[in-house]
């Protein structure tokens, strides 16, 4: 049996959410690795080659 009820106002909802623990945030930030450059290959180009005909 659950005694939980739905919040009836935005204030009740915010109060309920305050009890949710926040996730731990790592203290040391890692540098982002450089992304691989995006390239259009023949297969990708073929998918949109005749797009103007469908529009």
N, C-alpha and C positions, 0 to 999 in steps of 0.2 A: 504494500500500500504506500502510495506517495502522498506527501503532504504539500508538495510544491504546487504553487499556483502561478498562473500567468500574470505578468505585471500589467497593471491597469493604467499606468501612465508612463511617460518617457522618463520621469524622475525615478520611478521604481525600477525601470529597466536599467538605467545608468547605475543605480545603487547596486543592483544585482551583479552587474558586470564589474564593478570595482572589486568584488571578491575573487575574480578570476586571476590566478597568479600569472605574472608576465614571464615570458621565456627568458632564459639566461642568454645574455649577449656576450660573446667572447671579447675579452679586453684587447687582444692584439688583432689588428686588422691585417689581412693578407693583401698583398698587391695583386691586382687582377692580371691574369695572363693575357697577352695580346690575342685577339680573336683572329681566326683564319680569315683571310679576305674572301668575300663572297664572289663567286664567279658563276656566270650563266653558261651551262654546257648545252650541247645540241639537243638533248632530251628535254631540258627545261624550255628552251627556245621553241621547240616543236609544239609544246602544249599551248602556246599563245600566238603562234605564227599567223593563224587565220582568225584571231579574235575579232578583228574589225568586221568580219562577215557575220558574226553572231550578234553584234551590238546593234 
